[in-house]
Amino acid sequence: MMAYGLLKSIYEDNRTIPERFPNDSQETPRMNPVQIHLALNHAPLFGILSFLALFGYGMYAAKEELKKAGLAGLLVFSLVTPFAFFSGEKSEDRVERLDGISREDIHAHEEAGESAFAFAAGMGAIAAFQLLLYLFPNSAGLRRKTAWAVLLISLIALGTMAYAARTGGHIRHGEELGKGPAVPGGS
């Protein structure tokens, strides 16, 4: 209940957050797709940033345990990314009906999200492959080579996610980016 009140205070515009979903009981407020997307979309970005740093440090310090932990985290956050992506698909219909929301900004964010989703999937696949190589003691040479591929694709995934986050900010936070009020009458 407290989280719902906090989110509602952030979005005072009643067109953004309905009081209840259809058929909800009066006792149980739930998050709508827009709120779910806003809650989920930061996890992959900051998770990948954190575990990429851990993996990179593991490479620099030649510490296999740190590399494995970084790989496991990258794999986990590649599996979290679809939740952020598909929650965005569900929230798009609600947001594009609001006054002052640019369909071009929504489309740019969706395109950026698709790229981020694809690179995160690739990152997860290569991180899983790298982790599987640890099961084979004679694979040290191949692990060294694929570690650089993990690092590269993870950096690209991180960059595309940061760009998707930036384009998402344009949808509702245009006033902070010099585009004028995001919603007519907004300050």
C-alpha positions as CSV (number, residue, x, y, z in Angstrom):
1,M,0.0,0.0,0.0
2,M,2.8,2.4,0.9
3,A,4.6,1.7,-2.4
4,Y,1.4,2.4,-4.4
5,G,1.0,5.7,-2.6
6,L,4.6,6.6,-3.3
7,L,4.2,5.8,-7.0
8,K,0.9,7.7,-7.1
9,S,2.5,10.8,-5.6
10,I,5.2,10.6,-8.3
11,Y,2.6,10.6,-11.0
12,E,-0.1,12.9,-9.8
13,D,-1.8,12.9,-13.2
14,N,-4.8,10.5,-12.7
15,R,-4.7,9.7,-16.4
16,T,-1.4,7.8,-15.9
17,I,-2.4,5.7,-12.9
18,P,-5.9,4.3,-12.5
19,E,-7.1,3.8,-9.0
20,R,-7.8,0.1,-9.6
21,F,-7.5,-2.4,-12.3
22,P,-10.9,-3.7,-13.5
23,N,-12.3,-6.3,-11.2
24,D,-9.9,-5.5,-8.4
25,S,-11.2,-5.5,-4.9
26,Q,-11.1,-2.2,-3.0
27,E,-8.5,-3.6,-0.5
28,T,-5.8,-4.6,-3.0
29,P,-4.3,-1.8,-5.1
30,R,-1.9,-3.2,-7.8
31,M,0.6,-1.7,-10.1
32,N,-0.3,-1.0,-13.6
33,P,1.9,-1.9,-16.6
34,V,3.5,1.5,-16.7
35,Q,4.5,1.3,-13.1
36,I,5.8,-2.2,-13.5
37,H,7.9,-1.1,-16.5
38,L,9.3,1.8,-14.6
39,A,10.2,-0.4,-11.6
40,L,11.8,-3.1,-13.8
41,N,13.7,-1.2,-16.4
42,H,16.5,0.0,-14.1
43,A,17.5,-3.5,-12.9
44,P,19.2,-4.8,-16.1
45,L,21.1,-1.5,-16.6
46,F,22.6,-1.2,-13.2
47,G,22.9,-5.0,-12.7
48,I,24.9,-5.3,-16.0
49,L,27.0,-2.3,-15.0
50,S,27.9,-3.8,-11.6
51,F,28.6,-7.4,-12.8
52,L,30.5,-6.1,-15.9
53,A,32.7,-4.1,-13.5
54,L,33.2,-7.3,-11.4
55,F,34.0,-9.4,-14.5
56,G,36.4,-6.7,-15.8
57,Y,38.2,-6.5,-12.5
58,G,38.4,-10.3,-12.4
59,M,40.1,-10.2,-15.9
60,Y,42.5,-7.5,-14.8
61,A,43.4,-9.2,-11.5
62,A,43.4,-12.7,-13.1
63,K,41.0,-13.9,-10.4
64,E,38.9,-16.7,-11.8
65,E,36.3,-16.6,-8.9
66,L,35.6,-12.9,-9.6
67,K,35.2,-13.7,-13.3
68,K,32.8,-16.5,-12.6
69,A,30.8,-14.3,-10.2
70,G,30.7,-11.6,-12.9
71,L,29.6,-14.0,-15.6
72,A,26.9,-15.5,-13.3
73,G,25.6,-12.0,-12.7
74,L,25.6,-11.0,-16.4
75,L,23.7,-14.2,-17.1
76,V,21.1,-13.5,-14.5
77,F,20.6,-9.9,-15.7
78,S,20.3,-11.1,-19.3
79,L,17.4,-13.2,-18.0
80,V,15.8,-10.2,-16.2
81,T,16.0,-8.1,-19.4
82,P,13.0,-9.7,-21.1
83,F,10.8,-8.7,-18.2
84,A,11.7,-5.1,-18.6
85,F,11.3,-5.3,-22.4
86,F,7.9,-7.0,-22.4
87,S,6.6,-4.8,-19.6
88,G,7.4,-1.9,-21.9
89,E,5.3,-3.4,-24.6
90,K,2.3,-3.6,-22.3
91,S,2.7,-0.1,-21.0
92,E,3.0,1.5,-24.5
93,D,-0.7,1.4,-25.2
94,R,-1.4,3.3,-22.0
95,V,1.2,5.9,-22.4
96,E,0.6,6.8,-26.0
97,R,-2.9,7.9,-25.2
98,L,-1.8,10.6,-22.8
99,D,-1.7,14.2,-23.7
100,G,1.7,15.7,-24.3
101,I,3.3,12.3,-25.1
102,S,5.2,12.1,-28.3
103,R,4.7,8.9,-30.4
104,E,8.1,9.5,-31.9
105,D,9.7,9.4,-28.5
106,I,7.9,6.2,-27.7
107,H,9.0,4.7,-31.0
108,A,12.6,5.7,-30.5
109,H,12.5,4.1,-27.0
110,E,10.9,1.0,-28.3
111,E,13.6,0.6,-31.1
112,A,16.4,1.2,-28.5
113,G,14.8,-1.3,-26.2
114,E,14.7,-3.9,-29.0
115,S,18.5,-3.4,-29.6
116,A,19.2,-3.6,-25.8
117,F,17.1,-6.8,-25.6
118,A,19.0,-8.4,-28.5
119,F,22.5,-7.5,-27.1
120,A,21.5,-8.6,-23.6
121,A,20.4,-12.0,-25.0
122,G,23.7,-12.3,-26.8
123,M,25.6,-11.3,-23.7
124,G,23.7,-14.0,-21.7
125,A,24.4,-16.7,-24.3
126,I,28.1,-16.0,-24.4
127,A,28.3,-15.6,-20.6
128,A,26.6,-19.0,-20.2
129,F,29.0,-20.5,-22.7
130,Q,31.9,-19.0,-20.8
131,L,30.6,-20.5,-17.5
132,L,30.2,-23.9,-19.2
133,L,33.8,-23.8,-20.2
134,Y,34.8,-23.8,-16.5
135,L,33.5,-27.4,-16.4
136,F,36.3,-28.4,-18.7
137,P,39.8,-28.1,-17.1
138,N,41.6,-28.0,-20.5
139,S,39.6,-25.0,-21.8
140,A,41.8,-22.2,-20.3
141,G,42.9,-21.0,-23.7
142,L,39.4,-20.8,-25.1
143,R,38.2,-19.1,-21.9
144,R,40.8,-16.4,-22.3
145,K,39.7,-15.7,-25.8
146,T,35.9,-15.8,-25.1
147,A,36.4,-13.6,-22.0
148,W,37.2,-10.7,-24.4
149,A,34.1,-11.5,-26.4
150,V,32.0,-11.4,-23.2
151,L,33.6,-8.1,-22.3
152,L,32.9,-6.6,-25.7
153,I,29.3,-7.7,-26.0
154,S,28.6,-6.8,-22.4
155,L,29.9,-3.2,-23.1
156,I,27.7,-3.0,-26.2
157,A,24.7,-4.3,-24.2
158,L,25.4,-1.8,-21.5
159,G,25.6,1.0,-24.0
160,T,22.4,0.1,-25.8
161,M,20.6,-0.1,-22.4
162,A,21.9,3.3,-21.4
163,Y,20.6,4.7,-24.7
164,A,17.3,3.0,-24.2
165,A,17.1,4.5,-20.7
166,R,17.9,7.9,-22.2
167,T,15.2,7.6,-24.9
168,G,12.7,6.4,-22.2
169,G,13.5,9.6,-20.3
170,H,12.5,11.7,-23.3
171,I,8.9,10.2,-23.1
172,R,8.0,11.7,-19.8
173,H,10.8,14.0,-18.8
174,G,11.1,16.3,-21.8
175,E,11.0,19.4,-19.6
176,E,14.4,18.4,-18.1
177,L,15.9,17.9,-21.5
178,G,15.0,21.3,-22.9
179,K,12.0,20.1,-24.8
180,G,9.4,22.1,-22.8
181,P,6.7,20.7,-20.5
182,A,6.2,17.0,-20.8
183,V,2.5,17.4,-20.1
184,P,0.6,20.6,-21.0
185,G,0.4,22.8,-17.9
186,G,3.4,21.0,-16.4
187,S,6.2,23.0,-14.9
